[in-house]
Amino acid sequence: MNHEYASEVALAQAGDLAAFRALVVRFQDQVTATAFSWVGDFETAKEVAQEVFLEAHLCLHQLDEPAAFPGWLRRIVVKCCDRVTRRRQLVTIDAKLPDEPSSDDSPEQSAQAEEIADRLHLAISALPEQLRLVIALQYFADITGEEIANFLEIPLSTVKKRLHDARRKLRDQGEQLMQKSIEHLKPSATAEFSNETAFFIAMRERNLAEMRVLLAASPALANAEQNWSHDLTHRRVLPFPNRATALISAIELDDMAIFDLLLDAGADPDGRCGCATGESAVWAAALFNRQRHLKRLLDRGADPNVFSASGNTPLHVAAMRGYAEVVSMLLAHGADPSIKDRGVEGQPPLVTATGVSISGRTPAQWARMCGFAGIAEQLEGGSVSPAEADECV
């Protein structure tokens, strides 16, 4: 069998990020289809797929035979899907496919596309797991039976039998119409998925040259969000958790070259991550005591008073952690020391064991609570310098 991808695997193992990007392009639909057959939600499947490729890049040196890459990659998909379903207690296959009709569609066409997508989702969800996987690979990845067999590491005859059985069960659902309706859902429909995945891998590798190539092809990457899981974050494989912007990830990495590259490429200084806590880049710089990053953001007009979803401003965060220089920098750029924290959005106020609310406090009050009296005086209008504030701690 002619394995066209084997040379790309060998080059990627030697550190060629462009070769690994080619593997992402080649296998993105197969990985997403396999993930979809497990998690049943297409957006979650794409997030899993991005995580799969990061894991594959990290572990590629462990693969002894490049020709075995498809089956090896599938096992990573299974592991990541299992991790996601256990972690999030997610999704059965009856999650709804996303409705993403073309902007050129009429209301009638959009309604028809949604109806067909619903029929597809219901029909596939009713299939047994083995049939669901092979038909998802054929629909989403548009690959041959031989390629499916290679990816699943099963005989071609078994693939043909399962595809035949799946098509027979789907025949009454209008198989051709349903297959056409999912074309726009495939990662390969645009370059967005492969570019984003390669971009964040290049960032993790601190490969500025590859990042520049990708930014030149797709400037929107400067404001992209990564989809890595909390599991990989906790293992210190990547920086921020799910939905962090590229700019926030660069702050956590403490890499000014990447940070400046992103800003020069058009990254929004006020951009907020899509994760549950909704941090801005200024908030993240204050959290990690990244003074150079913070100054660059503030000099570009970033808002020093932005709240995160956890209800704190950057000044609150710096005061709680005793970062006197960060406090001084924020104050010099217009941070309001009188702003009170709001508590976590959508959650009841936090209270102490005695029933006293700990929400609604100023940065100075938080500084005193955390034992930073010098910083509290600085916030309350005293003349304490950052150096003197440190001595008070």
Secondary structure as the mmCIF struct_conf table of DSSP 4:
data_model
#
loop_
_struct_conf.conf_type_id
_struct_conf.id
_struct_conf.beg_label_comp_id
_struct_conf.beg_label_asym_id
_struct_conf.beg_label_seq_id
_struct_conf.end_label_comp_id
_struct_conf.end_label_asym_id
_struct_conf.end_label_seq_id
TURN_TY1_P TURN_TY1_P1 GLU A 4 TYR A 5
HELX_RH_AL_P HELX_RH_AL_P1 ALA A 6 GLN A 13
TURN_TY1_P TURN_TY1_P2 ALA A 14 GLY A 15
HELX_RH_AL_P HELX_RH_AL_P2 LEU A 17 VAL A 39
HELX_RH_AL_P HELX_RH_AL_P3 PHE A 42 CYS A 59
HELX_RH_3T_P HELX_RH_3T_P1 LEU A 60 GLN A 62
BEND BEND1 ASP A 64 ASP A 64
HELX_RH_3T_P HELX_RH_3T_P2 PRO A 66 ALA A 68
HELX_RH_AL_P HELX_RH_AL_P4 PHE A 69 ARG A 88
TURN_TY1_P TURN_TY1_P3 GLN A 89 GLN A 89
TURN_TY1_P TURN_TY1_P4 ILE A 93 ASP A 94
BEND BEND2 ALA A 95 ALA A 95
HELX_LH_PP_P HELX_LH_PP_P1 LYS A 96 PRO A 98
TURN_TY1_P TURN_TY1_P5 SER A 103 ASP A 104
HELX_RH_AL_P HELX_RH_AL_P5 PRO A 107 SER A 125
TURN_TY1_P TURN_TY1_P6 ALA A 126 ALA A 126
BEND BEND3 LEU A 127 LEU A 127
HELX_RH_AL_P HELX_RH_AL_P6 GLU A 129 ALA A 136
HELX_RH_PI_P HELX_RH_PI_P1 LEU A 137 ALA A 141
HELX_RH_AL_P HELX_RH_AL_P7 GLY A 145 LEU A 152
TURN_TY1_P TURN_TY1_P7 GLU A 153 GLU A 153
BEND BEND4 ILE A 154 ILE A 154
HELX_RH_AL_P HELX_RH_AL_P8 LEU A 156 LEU A 170
HELX_RH_3T_P HELX_RH_3T_P3 ARG A 171 GLN A 173
HELX_RH_AL_P HELX_RH_AL_P9 GLU A 175 SER A 181
TURN_TY1_P TURN_TY1_P8 ILE A 182 ILE A 182
HELX_RH_3T_P HELX_RH_3T_P4 GLU A 183 LEU A 185
BEND BEND5 LYS A 186 LYS A 186
HELX_RH_3T_P HELX_RH_3T_P5 PRO A 187 ALA A 189
BEND BEND6 THR A 190 ALA A 191
HELX_RH_AL_P HELX_RH_AL_P10 GLU A 192 ARG A 204
TURN_TY1_P TURN_TY1_P9 GLU A 205 ARG A 206
HELX_RH_AL_P HELX_RH_AL_P11 LEU A 208 ALA A 217
HELX_RH_3T_P HELX_RH_3T_P6 PRO A 219 ASN A 223
STRN STRN1 GLU A 225 GLU A 225
HELX_RH_AL_P HELX_RH_AL_P12 HIS A 230 HIS A 234
TURN_TY1_P TURN_TY1_P10 ARG A 235 ARG A 236
BEND BEND7 VAL A 237 PHE A 240
TURN_TY1_P TURN_TY1_P11 ASN A 242 ARG A 243
STRN STRN2 THR A 245 THR A 245
HELX_RH_AL_P HELX_RH_AL_P13 ALA A 246 LEU A 253
TURN_TY1_P TURN_TY1_P12 ASP A 254 ASP A 254
HELX_RH_AL_P HELX_RH_AL_P14 MET A 256 ASP A 264
TURN_TY1_P TURN_TY1_P13 ALA A 265 GLY A 266
TURN_TY1_P TURN_TY1_P14 PRO A 269 ASP A 270
STRN STRN3 ARG A 272 ARG A 272
BEND BEND8 GLY A 274 CYS A 275
TURN_TY1_P TURN_TY1_P15 ALA A 276 THR A 277
STRN STRN4 SER A 280 SER A 280
HELX_RH_AL_P HELX_RH_AL_P15 ALA A 281 LEU A 287
TURN_TY1_P TURN_TY1_P16 PHE A 288 ASN A 289
HELX_RH_AL_P HELX_RH_AL_P16 GLN A 291 ASP A 299
TURN_TY1_P TURN_TY1_P17 ARG A 300 GLY A 301
TURN_TY1_P TURN_TY1_P18 PRO A 304 ASN A 305
HELX_LH_PP_P HELX_LH_PP_P2 VAL A 306 SER A 308
TURN_TY1_P TURN_TY1_P19 ALA A 309 SER A 310
BEND BEND9 GLY A 311 GLY A 311
HELX_RH_AL_P HELX_RH_AL_P17 PRO A 314 ARG A 321
TURN_TY1_P TURN_TY1_P20 GLY A 322 GLY A 322
HELX_RH_AL_P HELX_RH_AL_P18 ALA A 324 ALA A 332
TURN_TY1_P TURN_TY1_P21 HIS A 333 GLY A 334
TURN_TY1_P TURN_TY1_P22 PRO A 337 SER A 338
HELX_LH_PP_P HELX_LH_PP_P3 ILE A 339 ASP A 341
BEND BEND10 VAL A 344 VAL A 344
TURN_TY1_P TURN_TY1_P23 GLU A 345 GLY A 346
BEND BEND11 GLN A 347 GLN A 347
HELX_LH_PP_P HELX_LH_PP_P4 PRO A 348 LEU A 350
STRN STRN5 VAL A 351 VAL A 351
TURN_TY1_P TURN_TY1_P24 ALA A 353 THR A 354
BEND BEND12 GLY A 355 GLY A 355
STRN STRN6 SER A 357 SER A 357
BEND BEND13 GLY A 360 GLY A 360
HELX_RH_AL_P HELX_RH_AL_P19 PRO A 363 MET A 369
TURN_TY1_P TURN_TY1_P25 CYS A 370 GLY A 371
HELX_RH_AL_P HELX_RH_AL_P20 ALA A 373 LEU A 379
TURN_TY1_P TURN_TY1_P26 GLU A 380 GLY A 381
HELX_RH_AL_P HELX_RH_AL_P21 PRO A 386 CYS A 392
#
